Amino acid sequence: MDRGRKEPESPDEIRRDIAETRDELGDTVEALAGRADVKGRASRKAHEAGEQAKAATHLVREQAGETAQRAVRNRPAWVGAVAAVLGAVVVTRFVRRRRSRRNG
């Protein structure tokens, strides 16, 4: 197998060449094993997706809470006044109807 290198001439060069080839082979085996572990890869991807979903949910909840607080703070005072007047009208009508049924 000529990989662009000259042939080793001394026993030390042969040993270095063997060690280098062994390291390359080990890296290749690890890479192939990682690709072959479909269950492990799927599990990691599912975990990552779950973590992303949790983060997104947290962010949305935070933003919704801030938006609601902002809406309450910015609500004009007249909204409360209108609600009070409408409540008074409803109560007044209810009381009048009840009295008219008793007297009538």
VMD Tcl script that builds the backbone (N, CA, C; Angstrom):
set m [mol new atoms 312]
animate dup $m
set s [atomselect $m all]
$s set {name element resname resid chain x y z} {
  {N N MET 1 A 0.835 -1.181 0.000}
  {CA C MET 1 A 0.000 0.000 0.000}
  {C C MET 1 A 0.869 1.229 0.000}
  {N N ASP 2 A 0.944 1.869 -1.106}
  {CA C ASP 2 A 1.745 3.084 -1.218}
  {C C ASP 2 A 0.819 4.277 -1.026}
  {N N ARG 3 A 1.003 4.991 0.081}
  {CA C ARG 3 A 0.180 6.160 0.374}
  {C C ARG 3 A 1.009 7.424 0.191}
  {N N GLY 4 A 1.817 7.417 -0.808}
  {CA C GLY 4 A 2.637 8.587 -1.075}
  {C C GLY 4 A 3.862 8.671 -0.189}
  {N N ARG 5 A 4.213 7.578 0.450}
  {CA C ARG 5 A 5.384 7.573 1.323}
  {C C ARG 5 A 6.432 6.641 0.741}
  {N N LYS 6 A 7.645 6.905 1.125}
  {CA C LYS 6 A 8.724 5.997 0.696}
  {C C LYS 6 A 8.719 4.769 1.592}
  {N N GLU 7 A 9.234 3.727 1.119}
  {CA C GLU 7 A 9.305 2.479 1.878}
  {C C GLU 7 A 10.241 2.665 3.070}
  {N N PRO 8 A 9.814 2.186 4.261}
  {CA C PRO 8 A 10.692 2.298 5.426}
  {C C PRO 8 A 11.934 1.422 5.235}
  {N N GLU 9 A 13.035 1.961 5.653}
  {CA C GLU 9 A 14.293 1.247 5.433}
  {C C GLU 9 A 14.842 0.609 6.698}
  {N N SER 10 A 14.627 1.226 7.826}
  {CA C SER 10 A 15.198 0.689 9.065}
  {C C SER 10 A 14.074 0.107 9.927}
  {N N PRO 11 A 14.421 -0.725 10.895}
  {CA C PRO 11 A 13.405 -1.278 11.797}
  {C C PRO 11 A 12.638 -0.182 12.556}
  {N N ASP 12 A 13.310 0.911 12.928}
  {CA C ASP 12 A 12.626 2.011 13.617}
  {C C ASP 12 A 11.589 2.662 12.711}
  {N N GLU 13 A 11.938 2.843 11.442}
  {CA C GLU 13 A 10.985 3.421 10.498}
  {C C GLU 13 A 9.793 2.489 10.306}
  {N N ILE 14 A 10.063 1.191 10.274}
  {CA C ILE 14 A 8.979 0.210 10.129}
  {C C ILE 14 A 8.055 0.279 11.347}
  {N N ARG 15 A 8.626 0.367 12.536}
  {CA C ARG 15 A 7.818 0.459 13.761}
  {C C ARG 15 A 6.969 1.732 13.764}
  {N N ARG 16 A 7.581 2.849 13.371}
  {CA C ARG 16 A 6.838 4.112 13.301}
  {C C ARG 16 A 5.709 4.011 12.286}
  {N N ASP 17 A 6.004 3.386 11.151}
  {CA C ASP 17 A 4.997 3.217 10.106}
  {C C ASP 17 A 3.844 2.342 10.612}
  {N N ILE 18 A 4.181 1.279 11.333}
  {CA C ILE 18 A 3.154 0.392 11.898}
  {C C ILE 18 A 2.308 1.148 12.926}
  {N N ALA 19 A 2.958 1.917 13.792}
  {CA C ALA 19 A 2.237 2.671 14.820}
  {C C ALA 19 A 1.306 3.700 14.182}
  {N N GLU 20 A 1.802 4.378 13.160}
  {CA C GLU 20 A 0.988 5.377 12.463}
  {C C GLU 20 A -0.209 4.719 11.780}
  {N N THR 21 A 0.048 3.591 11.125}
  {CA C THR 21 A -1.031 2.863 10.457}
  {C C THR 21 A -2.057 2.376 11.474}
  {N N ARG 22 A -1.588 1.901 12.626}
  {CA C ARG 22 A -2.483 1.429 13.688}
  {C C ARG 22 A -3.360 2.578 14.199}
  {N N ASP 23 A -2.767 3.763 14.380}
  {CA C ASP 23 A -3.545 4.925 14.824}
  {C C ASP 23 A -4.612 5.296 13.801}
  {N N GLU 24 A -4.219 5.320 12.526}
  {CA C GLU 24 A -5.173 5.648 11.467}
  {C C GLU 24 A -6.305 4.627 11.425}
  {N N LEU 25 A -5.949 3.356 11.571}
  {CA C LEU 25 A -6.946 2.294 11.563}
  {C C LEU 25 A -7.894 2.435 12.759}
  {N N GLY 26 A -7.346 2.773 13.911}
  {CA C GLY 26 A -8.178 2.985 15.103}
  {C C GLY 26 A -9.165 4.119 14.898}
  {N N ASP 27 A -8.694 5.218 14.309}
  {CA C ASP 27 A -9.584 6.347 14.026}
  {C C ASP 27 A -10.689 5.937 13.060}
  {N N THR 28 A -10.305 5.168 12.042}
  {CA C THR 28 A -11.283 4.716 11.051}
  {C C THR 28 A -12.328 3.811 11.693}
  {N N VAL 29 A -11.886 2.896 12.545}
  {CA C VAL 29 A -12.813 1.985 13.225}
  {C C VAL 29 A -13.767 2.771 14.122}
  {N N GLU 30 A -13.261 3.760 14.849}
  {CA C GLU 30 A -14.121 4.578 15.709}
  {C C GLU 30 A -15.161 5.325 14.892}
  {N N ALA 31 A -14.737 5.887 13.760}
  {CA C ALA 31 A -15.676 6.615 12.908}
  {C C ALA 31 A -16.755 5.681 12.370}
  {N N LEU 32 A -16.354 4.503 11.925}
  {CA C LEU 32 A -17.326 3.543 11.406}
  {C C LEU 32 A -18.266 3.051 12.504}
  {N N ALA 33 A -17.747 2.830 13.684}
  {CA C ALA 33 A -18.586 2.380 14.799}
  {C C ALA 33 A -19.614 3.451 15.157}
  {N N GLY 34 A -19.190 4.699 15.122}
  {CA C GLY 34 A -20.119 5.796 15.402}
  {C C GLY 34 A -21.230 5.872 14.378}
  {N N ARG 35 A -20.906 5.628 13.124}
  {CA C ARG 35 A -21.923 5.651 12.071}
  {C C ARG 35 A -22.841 4.449 12.163}
  {N N ALA 36 A -22.323 3.333 12.616}
  {CA C ALA 36 A -23.116 2.105 12.696}
  {C C ALA 36 A -24.056 2.106 13.900}
  {N N ASP 37 A -23.797 2.928 14.896}
  {CA C ASP 37 A -24.629 2.962 16.107}
  {C C ASP 37 A -25.860 3.834 15.862}
  {N N VAL 38 A -26.791 3.306 15.089}
  {CA C VAL 38 A -27.988 4.057 14.711}
  {C C VAL 38 A -28.836 4.370 15.941}
  {N N LYS 39 A -28.999 3.395 16.821}
  {CA C LYS 39 A -29.809 3.599 18.022}
  {C C LYS 39 A -29.220 4.710 18.893}
  {N N GLY 40 A -27.905 4.691 19.059}
  {CA C GLY 40 A -27.247 5.722 19.861}
  {C C GLY 40 A -27.382 7.105 19.240}
  {N N ARG 41 A -27.211 7.174 17.919}
  {CA C ARG 41 A -27.355 8.467 17.231}
  {C C ARG 41 A -28.783 8.975 17.341}
  {N N ALA 42 A -29.756 8.070 17.159}
  {CA C ALA 42 A -31.157 8.477 17.259}
  {C C ALA 42 A -31.477 8.959 18.672}
  {N N SER 43 A -30.930 8.275 19.658}
  {CA C SER 43 A -31.159 8.664 21.045}
  {C C SER 43 A -30.575 10.045 21.327}
  {N N ARG 44 A -29.365 10.287 20.833}
  {CA C ARG 44 A -28.741 11.604 21.028}
  {C C ARG 44 A -29.557 12.694 20.337}
  {N N LYS 45 A -30.006 12.415 19.117}
  {CA C LYS 45 A -30.802 13.411 18.380}
  {C C LYS 45 A -32.111 13.693 19.111}
  {N N ALA 46 A -32.753 12.645 19.622}
  {CA C ALA 46 A -34.005 12.831 20.358}
  {C C ALA 46 A -33.769 13.655 21.615}
  {N N HIS 47 A -32.681 13.383 22.305}
  {CA C HIS 47 A -32.349 14.150 23.512}
  {C C HIS 47 A -32.113 15.621 23.161}
  {N N GLU 48 A -31.362 15.855 22.089}
  {CA C GLU 48 A -31.102 17.233 21.658}
  {C C GLU 48 A -32.402 17.939 21.299}
  {N N ALA 49 A -33.288 17.246 20.581}
  {CA C ALA 49 A -34.565 17.846 20.195}
  {C C ALA 49 A -35.403 18.163 21.431}
  {N N GLY 50 A -35.381 17.267 22.408}
  {CA C GLY 50 A -36.111 17.508 23.647}
  {C C GLY 50 A -35.583 18.719 24.391}
  {N N GLU 51 A -34.278 18.842 24.441}
  {CA C GLU 51 A -33.670 19.998 25.114}
  {C C GLU 51 A -34.029 21.295 24.393}
  {N N GLN 52 A -34.018 21.258 23.062}
  {CA C GLN 52 A -34.387 22.446 22.294}
  {C C GLN 52 A -35.851 22.806 22.531}
  {N N ALA 53 A -36.710 21.796 22.602}
  {CA C ALA 53 A -38.130 22.049 22.854}
  {C C ALA 53 A -38.334 22.658 24.239}
  {N N LYS 54 A -37.613 22.145 25.232}
  {CA C LYS 54 A -37.715 22.704 26.583}
  {C C LYS 54 A -37.287 24.166 26.598}
  {N N ALA 55 A -36.186 24.446 25.923}
  {CA C ALA 55 A -35.685 25.824 25.882}
  {C C ALA 55 A -36.687 26.738 25.187}
  {N N ALA 56 A -37.261 26.260 24.084}
  {CA C ALA 56 A -38.236 27.067 23.347}
  {C C ALA 56 A -39.480 27.302 24.196}
  {N N THR 57 A -39.938 26.279 24.906}
  {CA C THR 57 A -41.113 26.414 25.769}
  {C C THR 57 A -40.853 27.437 26.862}
  {N N HIS 58 A -39.692 27.362 27.460}
  {CA C HIS 58 A -39.334 28.314 28.517}
  {C C HIS 58 A -39.331 29.740 27.969}
  {N N LEU 59 A -38.747 29.907 26.796}
  {CA C LEU 59 A -38.678 31.235 26.187}
  {C C LEU 59 A -40.072 31.767 25.882}
  {N N VAL 60 A -40.939 30.920 25.326}
  {CA C VAL 60 A -42.301 31.351 24.988}
  {C C VAL 60 A -43.065 31.726 26.253}
  {N N ARG 61 A -42.923 30.926 27.306}
  {CA C ARG 61 A -43.610 31.249 28.563}
  {C C ARG 61 A -43.135 32.582 29.126}
  {N N GLU 62 A -41.828 32.791 29.075}
  {CA C GLU 62 A -41.272 34.054 29.563}
  {C C GLU 62 A -41.843 35.230 28.784}
  {N N GLN 63 A -41.824 35.100 27.458}
  {CA C GLN 63 A -42.313 36.187 26.614}
  {C C GLN 63 A -43.802 36.420 26.816}
  {N N ALA 64 A -44.578 35.350 26.978}
  {CA C ALA 64 A -46.017 35.501 27.192}
  {C C ALA 64 A -46.281 36.214 28.515}
  {N N GLY 65 A -45.529 35.847 29.542}
  {CA C GLY 65 A -45.695 36.498 30.835}
  {C C GLY 65 A -45.355 37.976 30.770}
  {N N GLU 66 A -44.275 38.288 30.080}
  {CA C GLU 66 A -43.877 39.690 29.936}
  {C C GLU 66 A -44.926 40.464 29.147}
  {N N THR 67 A -45.469 39.850 28.097}
  {CA C THR 67 A -46.480 40.513 27.278}
  {C C THR 67 A -47.738 40.772 28.099}
  {N N ALA 68 A -48.159 39.805 28.896}
  {CA C ALA 68 A -49.349 39.976 29.730}
  {C C ALA 68 A -49.127 41.079 30.762}
  {N N GLN 69 A -47.960 41.089 31.382}
  {CA C GLN 69 A -47.669 42.131 32.369}
  {C C GLN 69 A -47.663 43.511 31.717}
  {N N ARG 70 A -47.091 43.584 30.530}
  {CA C ARG 70 A -47.052 44.850 29.813}
  {C C ARG 70 A -48.469 45.311 29.470}
  {N N ALA 71 A -49.320 44.381 29.056}
  {CA C ALA 71 A -50.696 44.731 28.704}
  {C C ALA 71 A -51.449 45.244 29.925}
  {N N VAL 72 A -51.235 44.616 31.073}
  {CA C VAL 72 A -51.907 45.062 32.295}
  {C C VAL 72 A -51.399 46.439 32.705}
  {N N ARG 73 A -50.102 46.644 32.617}
  {CA C ARG 73 A -49.531 47.951 32.991}
  {C C ARG 73 A -50.005 49.055 32.049}
  {N N ASN 74 A -50.155 48.744 30.776}
  {CA C ASN 74 A -50.491 49.763 29.783}
  {C C ASN 74 A -51.994 49.930 29.592}
  {N N ARG 75 A -52.806 49.159 30.317}
  {CA C ARG 75 A -54.254 49.246 30.156}
  {C C ARG 75 A -54.707 50.636 30.603}
  {N N PRO 76 A -55.454 51.314 29.761}
  {CA C PRO 76 A -55.919 52.656 30.134}
  {C C PRO 76 A -56.890 52.588 31.314}
  {N N ALA 77 A -56.959 53.663 32.072}
  {CA C ALA 77 A -57.826 53.724 33.248}
  {C C ALA 77 A -59.294 53.677 32.851}
  {N N TRP 78 A -59.615 54.158 31.668}
  {CA C TRP 78 A -61.014 54.188 31.254}
  {C C TRP 78 A -61.591 52.788 31.085}
  {N N VAL 79 A -60.739 51.801 30.831}
  {CA C VAL 79 A -61.232 50.428 30.706}
  {C C VAL 79 A -61.835 49.990 32.039}
  {N N GLY 80 A -61.177 50.298 33.116}
  {CA C GLY 80 A -61.706 49.965 34.440}
  {C C GLY 80 A -62.986 50.725 34.738}
  {N N ALA 81 A -63.024 51.982 34.348}
  {CA C ALA 81 A -64.218 52.791 34.583}
  {C C ALA 81 A -65.406 52.243 33.793}
  {N N VAL 82 A -65.182 51.893 32.543}
  {CA C VAL 82 A -66.252 51.336 31.710}
  {C C VAL 82 A -66.746 50.027 32.311}
  {N N ALA 83 A -65.833 49.203 32.768}
  {CA C ALA 83 A -66.221 47.935 33.382}
  {C C ALA 83 A -67.059 48.181 34.632}
  {N N ALA 84 A -66.699 49.163 35.426}
  {CA C ALA 84 A -67.456 49.480 36.637}
  {C C ALA 84 A -68.858 49.970 36.292}
  {N N VAL 85 A -68.970 50.828 35.297}
  {CA C VAL 85 A -70.278 51.351 34.880}
  {C C VAL 85 A -71.149 50.212 34.356}
  {N N LEU 86 A -70.583 49.366 33.512}
  {CA C LEU 86 A -71.354 48.237 32.984}
  {C C LEU 86 A -71.804 47.315 34.109}
  {N N GLY 87 A -70.944 47.077 35.058}
  {CA C GLY 87 A -71.317 46.254 36.209}
  {C C GLY 87 A -72.461 46.878 36.988}
  {N N ALA 88 A -72.408 48.182 37.183}
  {CA C ALA 88 A -73.470 48.884 37.908}
  {C C ALA 88 A -74.788 48.800 37.151}
  {N N VAL 89 A -74.746 48.937 35.833}
  {CA C VAL 89 A -75.957 48.846 35.010}
  {C C VAL 89 A -76.571 47.456 35.133}
  {N N VAL 90 A -75.751 46.439 35.047}
  {CA C VAL 90 A -76.252 45.063 35.137}
  {C C VAL 90 A -76.881 44.817 36.502}
  {N N VAL 91 A -76.240 45.245 37.567}
  {CA C VAL 91 A -76.771 45.049 38.916}
  {C C VAL 91 A -78.077 45.817 39.085}
  {N N THR 92 A -78.139 47.043 38.604}
  {CA C THR 92 A -79.350 47.860 38.715}
  {C C THR 92 A -80.513 47.186 37.996}
  {N N ARG 93 A -80.302 46.712 36.794}
  {CA C ARG 93 A -81.370 46.036 36.037}
  {C C ARG 93 A -81.830 44.777 36.760}
  {N N PHE 94 A -80.880 44.045 37.290}
  {CA C PHE 94 A -81.211 42.813 37.997}
  {C C PHE 94 A -82.103 43.121 39.206}
  {N N VAL 95 A -81.723 44.126 39.974}
  {CA C VAL 95 A -82.484 44.498 41.169}
  {C C VAL 95 A -83.877 44.978 40.772}
  {N N ARG 96 A -83.996 45.802 39.741}
  {CA C ARG 96 A -85.295 46.324 39.304}
  {C C ARG 96 A -86.206 45.193 38.828}
  {N N ARG 97 A -85.672 44.263 38.084}
  {CA C ARG 97 A -86.485 43.138 37.603}
  {C C ARG 97 A -86.981 42.299 38.776}
  {N N ARG 98 A -86.131 42.093 39.714}
  {CA C ARG 98 A -86.502 41.283 40.865}
  {C C ARG 98 A -87.607 41.966 41.672}
  {N N ARG 99 A -87.499 43.280 41.852}
  {CA C ARG 99 A -88.515 44.041 42.593}
  {C C ARG 99 A -89.845 44.031 41.846}
  {N N SER 100 A -89.768 44.196 40.524}
  {CA C SER 100 A -91.012 44.238 39.747}
  {C C SER 100 A -91.704 42.881 39.758}
  {N N ARG 101 A -90.990 41.806 39.835}
  {CA C ARG 101 A -91.600 40.469 39.897}
  {C C ARG 101 A -92.265 40.244 41.258}
  {N N ARG 102 A -91.668 40.775 42.308}
  {CA C ARG 102 A -92.244 40.618 43.647}
  {C C ARG 102 A -93.507 41.463 43.803}
  {N N ASN 103 A -93.476 42.656 43.250}
  {CA C ASN 103 A -94.594 43.588 43.404}
  {C C ASN 103 A -95.686 43.345 42.368}
  {N N GLY 104 A -95.372 42.669 41.332}
  {CA C GLY 104 A -96.300 42.595 40.229}
  {C C GLY 104 A -97.090 41.407 40.161}
}
mol reanalyze $m
mol bondsrecalc $m
mol representation Tube
mol addrep $m
